[in-house]
Amino acid sequence: MIFSRKKSSAEAVVETSILNKETEGLSQGQIVRKRFLAHKGAMIAVFVLSSIVLFVFSSLKMKIGPFTYPGWWKYGIEDLSDLALDGCNDGLVGCPTMSLRPTWLGGEGVRLGEHPFGQDDIGRDYFALVMRGAQRSIMVTVIIGVIGGVIGTVVGAIAGFYRGAVDSILMRFTDFIITVPSIIIGSVIGYHFGNLGVAFLALYLGLFAWTGLSRLVRGEFLTLREREFVDAARVAGATNRRIIFKHILPNAVGIIIVSVTLLMSGAILLETALSYLGFGVVAPDVSLGSLISQYQESFTTRPWLFWYPGVFIIAIALCINFIGDGLRDAFDPRQRRRITRKDRQNARVAKKANAQL
């Protein structure tokens, strides 16, 4: 049996004083920013995701409207070159030329080579293909997350706050959409609108990706609308709009942030699944999922065609989840930072110094 020591009243006072001292004189925005910056996992994820986005979108030449931005990589997704016949075992062609083992460890030295990720069947540079696929997958993730997050939050907030007939109509409509599997909805949308481009595909997918978030927001609003601070706001004459946006929504932002990040990480997996089935991004454009689908038969012979798209998919999804965890801890006023032994010692030293003065 494990026994836990109860906190004494003095320890509770010390912890309360530490927490109050940290937020003393700070606005709500400053408190949120300080808590988020103190979350190590979230900050590492922000750095990694920012590096991935900068690395991916700066690598290839991009044309946005009348402007063309040159990339730092010399190949494009349509450039063809001769298949590399050397450097491969078992008679394979197009092997990666990147080497990360230095010569003093018995390797070929740290170098990228002509085609660091290898080449595909017709000689295209696979590094350029992976970079373009990562660009498209990130765009899908952001668009679906924004559209699904806004629609889900609005629908759930209205249903949970007003209840009654409004709640019944909105939730029955939500239940109807939930009964249809997302992969089927995505397949139909991808089949009809996939040829319009990745932005239109993500837009239509976002219109059906909000259902789970709306139910979570509704449940949170049903609980928060009965709290004392909402009753006090009504007595003070606050309008329903002010109660929703100024009192209830800040207390529900934690669950919204977590749900949106889960939605975004699930969006990249949904796009990968649709492209794998042939209903996502269509040729000549590529995505990470379409690359995996296109070279599925080469898994046993040329596994690097799966490694690099898979690594980018996992890295992006994990970074989004870690950032969401940090934002939840920062926004949720009910989250309390863990008090360390060093914090308690500093608080006792400060208390003794004040007592001597």
Backbone torsions as a table, in degrees:
resi	resn	phi	psi	omega
1	MET	NA	137.2	-178.6
2	ILE	-104.7	125.8	-179.4
3	PHE	-104.3	135.0	177.5
4	SER	-107.8	134.6	-178.7
5	ARG	-79.7	128.9	178.7
6	LYS	-74.5	146.1	178.4
7	LYS	-74.0	134.5	175.8
8	SER	-76.4	167.1	-180.0
9	SER	-64.9	-33.2	178.9
10	ALA	-66.6	-41.9	178.4
11	GLU	-65.0	-38.5	178.6
12	ALA	-63.8	-39.2	178.3
13	VAL	-65.8	-39.0	178.9
14	VAL	-63.3	-45.8	-179.7
15	GLU	-63.5	-41.7	179.3
16	THR	-63.8	-40.4	179.4
17	SER	-66.3	-35.2	177.8
18	ILE	-64.3	-47.1	-178.6
19	LEU	-65.3	-40.2	179.3
20	ASN	-68.2	-35.1	-179.7
21	LYS	-67.1	-35.1	-178.8
22	GLU	-67.1	-33.6	-175.5
23	THR	-104.8	7.4	-177.4
24	GLU	-68.1	126.5	177.7
25	GLY	76.3	10.1	-178.6
26	LEU	-105.8	145.8	174.8
27	SER	-78.8	172.3	-179.1
28	GLN	-64.0	-39.7	178.1
29	GLY	-64.2	-39.5	178.4
30	GLN	-67.7	-36.2	177.6
31	ILE	-65.4	-44.2	179.0
32	VAL	-62.3	-44.7	-179.6
33	ARG	-64.1	-39.9	-180.0
34	LYS	-66.7	-41.5	179.5
35	ARG	-66.9	-39.5	-179.3
36	PHE	-67.5	-41.6	179.5
37	LEU	-67.1	-23.4	178.9
38	ALA	-82.8	-8.9	179.7
39	HIS	-84.7	106.7	-173.5
40	LYS	-64.9	-44.3	-179.3
41	GLY	-61.2	-41.3	180.0
42	ALA	-67.4	-39.3	-179.5
43	MET	-68.3	-38.5	175.6
44	ILE	-63.5	-41.5	179.3
45	ALA	-65.3	-38.6	177.2
46	VAL	-62.0	-44.0	179.8
47	PHE	-64.1	-45.1	-178.2
48	VAL	-66.0	-46.3	-178.9
49	LEU	-65.5	-40.5	177.4
50	SER	-63.1	-39.5	178.1
51	SER	-64.6	-40.8	179.2
52	ILE	-63.9	-46.2	-178.8
53	VAL	-62.5	-46.8	179.7
54	LEU	-63.6	-42.6	-178.9
55	PHE	-64.7	-43.0	-175.1
56	VAL	-71.7	-47.7	-173.4
57	PHE	-79.5	-13.2	177.0
58	SER	-97.0	-5.3	-173.2
59	SER	-78.9	-41.1	-174.4
60	LEU	-109.4	158.3	177.1
61	LYS	-68.5	131.6	-178.7
62	MET	-125.8	143.3	176.8
63	LYS	-119.6	114.8	179.8
64	ILE	-118.2	102.0	-177.1
65	GLY	65.8	-129.9	179.8
66	PRO	-83.0	-4.6	-175.0
67	PHE	-100.6	143.8	177.4
68	THR	-125.3	124.7	-179.5
69	TYR	-107.2	117.4	-179.5
70	PRO	-73.3	140.2	176.7
71	GLY	-93.0	164.8	-177.6
72	TRP	-87.0	-10.3	178.1
73	TRP	-90.6	140.7	-170.5
74	LYS	-78.5	-18.8	-177.6
75	TYR	-106.2	154.1	172.3
76	GLY	-114.6	178.0	-176.2
77	ILE	-75.1	-13.8	179.9
78	GLU	-107.1	-0.6	-179.9
79	ASP	-78.2	132.4	179.4
80	LEU	-109.2	143.5	175.8
81	SER	-143.9	166.1	-178.4
82	ASP	-65.8	138.7	178.0
83	LEU	-66.2	134.0	179.3
84	ALA	-74.4	122.9	-177.8
85	LEU	-96.6	-15.7	-179.0
86	ASP	-103.4	163.1	178.9
87	GLY	85.9	1.9	-179.0
88	CYS	-113.8	152.5	175.5
89	ASN	-101.2	160.3	175.6
90	ASP	60.0	27.9	176.4
91	GLY	73.8	17.2	-179.7
92	LEU	-79.5	159.3	178.9
93	VAL	-126.5	157.2	175.8
94	GLY	74.0	31.5	-179.3
95	CYS	-72.9	155.3	176.6
96	PRO	-62.4	140.6	178.7
97	THR	-99.4	0.0	-178.7
98	MET	-76.2	136.9	177.5
99	SER	-132.0	128.5	-179.5
100	LEU	-112.8	2.1	-179.6
101	ARG	-98.7	122.2	-179.7
102	PRO	-68.2	164.1	-177.2
103	THR	-66.5	-31.5	-178.1
104	TRP	-73.7	-7.0	172.6
105	LEU	-106.2	13.3	178.2
106	GLY	88.9	10.0	-179.6
107	GLY	-96.3	-168.3	-179.0
108	GLU	-95.8	5.3	-177.3
109	GLY	94.4	158.8	180.0
110	VAL	-80.9	113.7	-178.9
111	ARG	-158.5	157.6	177.5
112	LEU	-93.8	-41.3	-178.2
113	GLY	80.8	-172.4	-177.7
114	GLU	-73.2	-40.0	-179.5
115	HIS	-133.9	87.7	-173.2
116	PRO	-62.5	-32.1	177.9
117	PHE	-98.7	5.0	-179.1
118	GLY	90.5	-165.5	179.9
119	GLN	-132.3	157.0	177.3
120	ASP	-87.7	-166.6	-173.4
121	ASP	-65.6	-29.8	-175.3
122	ILE	-104.8	5.8	175.3
123	GLY	99.6	5.9	177.2
124	ARG	-73.0	147.9	179.5
125	ASP	-71.7	122.5	-174.6
126	TYR	-74.9	-24.8	175.4
127	PHE	-62.6	-43.9	178.1
128	ALA	-64.0	-39.3	178.9
129	LEU	-64.8	-42.2	179.3
130	VAL	-66.3	-39.3	178.7
131	MET	-63.8	-43.4	177.6
132	ARG	-66.6	-39.9	177.2
133	GLY	-62.9	-39.4	177.2
134	ALA	-66.1	-37.7	176.3
135	GLN	-58.8	-48.1	-177.9
136	ARG	-66.5	-40.2	-179.2
137	SER	-67.1	-38.6	177.2
138	ILE	-66.0	-40.2	177.3
139	MET	-61.4	-44.0	178.0
140	VAL	-61.0	-43.4	-178.9
141	THR	-60.9	-47.0	-177.1
142	VAL	-67.4	-45.6	-177.5
143	ILE	-64.8	-46.0	179.1
144	ILE	-63.9	-40.9	179.7
145	GLY	-62.7	-42.7	-178.8
146	VAL	-68.3	-50.2	-177.1
147	ILE	-66.2	-48.6	179.6
148	GLY	-63.9	-37.2	179.2
149	GLY	-66.0	-42.5	-179.3
150	VAL	-67.4	-49.3	-178.2
151	ILE	-64.3	-44.9	-179.2
152	GLY	-63.5	-39.6	179.4
153	THR	-67.6	-43.3	-178.9
154	VAL	-65.2	-47.8	-178.6
155	VAL	-63.9	-46.8	-179.6
156	GLY	-64.9	-38.5	-179.8
157	ALA	-67.3	-43.3	179.6
158	ILE	-65.1	-44.3	-179.0
159	ALA	-65.6	-41.8	-177.8
160	GLY	-74.8	-29.6	-177.0
161	PHE	-83.2	-44.2	-175.3
162	TYR	-87.6	-26.0	178.0
163	ARG	53.7	-157.9	176.2
164	GLY	61.8	-139.5	-176.9
165	ALA	-65.3	-37.0	178.9
166	VAL	-61.5	-44.1	179.1
167	ASP	-63.5	-42.8	-178.5
168	SER	-63.4	-46.3	-177.9
169	ILE	-64.0	-48.0	-177.6
170	LEU	-66.2	-40.3	-178.0
171	MET	-73.6	-33.4	176.4
172	ARG	-67.8	-36.7	175.5
173	PHE	-65.7	-39.9	176.7
174	THR	-63.9	-43.3	178.9
175	ASP	-61.8	-36.3	178.9
176	PHE	-63.4	-40.7	179.3
177	ILE	-71.3	-36.1	-178.4
178	ILE	-65.6	-32.3	-177.2
179	THR	-64.9	-22.3	177.9
180	VAL	-89.9	123.3	-179.8
181	PRO	-57.7	141.2	-176.8
182	SER	-63.8	-31.4	-178.6
183	ILE	-69.0	-31.6	177.4
184	ILE	-72.0	-43.9	176.8
185	ILE	-60.1	-45.3	179.4
186	GLY	-63.2	-36.4	179.5
187	SER	-66.9	-42.2	178.7
188	VAL	-64.7	-44.7	179.9
189	ILE	-64.6	-44.2	179.9
190	GLY	-64.0	-36.3	-179.7
191	TYR	-66.1	-38.6	-175.7
192	HIS	-90.4	-30.7	-172.0
193	PHE	-121.5	2.4	-179.4
194	GLY	-64.3	-29.6	-179.3
195	ASN	-77.9	-4.9	178.7
196	LEU	-84.1	-9.2	-179.7
197	GLY	116.5	165.0	-174.6
198	VAL	-69.5	-32.0	-178.7
199	ALA	-67.1	-43.7	178.7
200	PHE	-68.3	-37.2	176.8
201	LEU	-61.5	-45.7	178.8
202	ALA	-66.0	-36.5	178.9
203	LEU	-61.4	-47.7	-179.4
204	TYR	-69.3	-35.9	177.0
205	LEU	-66.3	-36.9	178.8
206	GLY	-64.6	-26.2	179.0
207	LEU	-70.2	-12.6	179.7
208	PHE	-121.3	9.3	-174.4
209	ALA	-103.5	10.9	-172.1
210	TRP	-100.8	-3.6	-168.9
211	THR	-64.3	-46.1	-179.5
212	GLY	-64.1	-40.3	178.3
213	LEU	-63.8	-40.3	-177.9
214	SER	-63.1	-37.7	179.5
215	ARG	-68.9	-38.3	177.4
216	LEU	-66.4	-43.3	178.9
217	VAL	-65.2	-39.5	178.1
218	ARG	-59.8	-46.9	179.5
219	GLY	-62.7	-38.1	178.7
220	GLU	-68.1	-39.1	178.5
221	PHE	-69.1	-36.2	176.9
222	LEU	-61.3	-34.5	178.7
223	THR	-77.9	-44.7	-174.5
224	LEU	-72.3	-28.5	-177.5
225	ARG	-68.0	-15.6	178.6
226	GLU	-96.8	4.4	-178.2
227	ARG	-78.5	163.9	-173.8
228	GLU	-67.2	-35.5	-176.9
229	PHE	-67.8	-26.8	175.5
230	VAL	-72.2	-41.8	176.2
231	ASP	-61.5	-39.5	178.9
232	ALA	-65.1	-36.9	178.4
233	ALA	-67.1	-37.4	177.4
234	ARG	-65.3	-42.7	179.7
235	VAL	-63.1	-34.8	180.0
236	ALA	-75.4	-4.3	176.6
237	GLY	92.3	18.0	179.8
238	ALA	-71.3	143.2	178.0
239	THR	-77.6	165.5	178.5
240	ASN	-60.6	-38.3	179.3
241	ARG	-62.1	-43.1	179.6
242	ARG	-68.4	-37.6	178.9
243	ILE	-63.8	-41.3	-178.4
244	ILE	-66.7	-49.8	-171.1
245	PHE	-87.4	-26.4	-176.3
246	LYS	-100.4	-23.4	-173.6
247	HIS	-117.1	-47.4	-174.5
248	ILE	-85.8	-47.4	-175.0
249	LEU	-59.2	-42.7	177.2
250	PRO	-60.4	-29.2	178.5
251	ASN	-81.6	-17.6	178.8
252	ALA	-101.4	0.9	-174.3
253	VAL	-67.8	-25.2	178.8
254	GLY	-61.1	-51.4	-179.7
255	ILE	-69.2	-30.2	177.0
256	ILE	-66.8	-44.7	-179.1
257	ILE	-62.2	-46.2	-179.7
258	VAL	-62.6	-42.7	-178.7
259	SER	-66.4	-39.2	179.4
260	VAL	-66.4	-41.2	178.3
261	THR	-65.3	-39.3	174.9
262	LEU	-64.2	-37.3	177.0
263	LEU	-63.8	-40.8	-179.4
264	MET	-69.3	-42.0	177.5
265	SER	-67.9	-33.0	175.0
266	GLY	-72.7	-25.6	179.9
267	ALA	-66.5	-40.6	179.6
268	ILE	-68.2	-32.7	176.2
269	LEU	-71.8	-36.0	176.7
270	LEU	-65.3	-43.6	177.6
271	GLU	-62.8	-38.1	177.9
272	THR	-63.6	-43.7	179.7
273	ALA	-64.9	-42.2	180.0
274	LEU	-65.7	-42.5	178.3
275	SER	-66.8	-33.8	177.4
276	TYR	-65.2	-35.9	178.2
277	LEU	-82.5	-8.9	178.6
278	GLY	94.0	12.7	-178.6
279	PHE	-112.5	10.6	-178.2
280	GLY	-101.5	-129.8	178.7
281	VAL	-66.9	130.3	-175.4
282	VAL	-104.3	157.6	178.7
283	ALA	-63.6	149.1	9.6
284	PRO	-83.4	-3.0	177.3
285	ASP	-74.6	160.9	-178.1
286	VAL	-135.3	158.9	170.7
287	SER	-138.8	172.9	-179.5
288	LEU	-62.9	-38.3	178.5
289	GLY	-68.1	-40.0	179.7
290	SER	-67.8	-31.6	176.5
291	LEU	-65.6	-43.1	178.1
292	ILE	-64.4	-41.1	179.8
293	SER	-66.9	-39.6	-175.2
294	GLN	-67.0	-32.6	-175.7
295	TYR	-115.2	32.5	-180.0
296	GLN	-67.3	-29.1	-179.3
297	GLU	-76.1	-10.6	-179.2
298	SER	-99.9	16.3	-174.4
299	PHE	-62.3	-41.4	-176.4
300	THR	-81.5	-24.1	-176.5
301	THR	-98.3	-42.2	-179.0
302	ARG	-129.2	74.5	-173.5
303	PRO	-66.3	-18.5	-179.8
304	TRP	-64.3	-19.5	176.2
305	LEU	-68.7	-14.9	177.2
306	PHE	-105.7	-31.2	-175.5
307	TRP	-59.3	-52.3	-171.1
308	TYR	-69.0	-46.3	173.7
309	PRO	-61.6	-38.9	179.5
310	GLY	-64.9	-39.2	179.2
311	VAL	-63.5	-41.9	179.5
312	PHE	-66.6	-39.1	178.6
313	ILE	-62.6	-47.9	-179.0
314	ILE	-65.4	-42.7	-177.9
315	ALA	-63.6	-44.3	-179.4
316	ILE	-65.4	-44.3	-179.5
317	ALA	-64.0	-42.5	179.7
318	LEU	-66.3	-41.3	179.5
319	CYS	-62.5	-41.7	179.3
320	ILE	-63.6	-40.2	179.3
321	ASN	-65.9	-41.9	179.0
322	PHE	-66.2	-39.3	177.7
323	ILE	-64.8	-41.0	177.1
324	GLY	-62.2	-38.1	177.8
325	ASP	-64.2	-41.4	177.8
326	GLY	-67.5	-38.6	177.3
327	LEU	-66.9	-36.0	177.0
328	ARG	-62.1	-47.0	179.4
329	ASP	-64.8	-30.6	-178.0
330	ALA	-78.7	-39.7	-175.6
331	PHE	-83.9	-32.6	-173.5
332	ASP	-73.1	114.6	-179.6
333	PRO	-68.7	-14.7	179.7
334	ARG	-85.6	-8.6	177.5
335	GLN	-80.7	133.0	179.5
336	ARG	-120.0	135.1	-179.2
337	ARG	-68.3	146.0	179.4
338	ARG	-69.8	127.8	-179.8
339	ILE	-85.8	120.4	-179.6
340	THR	-89.0	167.8	178.7
341	ARG	-63.9	-35.8	179.2
342	LYS	-65.0	-36.7	177.5
343	ASP	-63.3	-41.7	179.4
344	ARG	-64.7	-41.5	179.2
345	GLN	-63.8	-42.2	178.5
346	ASN	-63.8	-38.7	179.4
347	ALA	-65.9	-39.4	179.2
348	ARG	-67.2	-40.6	178.6
349	VAL	-63.0	-42.6	178.6
350	ALA	-65.1	-36.4	-179.8
351	LYS	-67.2	-40.5	178.5
352	LYS	-66.7	-39.2	179.3
353	ALA	-64.1	-39.9	177.2
354	ASN	-67.7	-34.5	178.9
355	ALA	-67.9	-37.0	177.9
356	GLN	-68.1	-32.3	177.7
357	LEU	-72.2	NA	NA
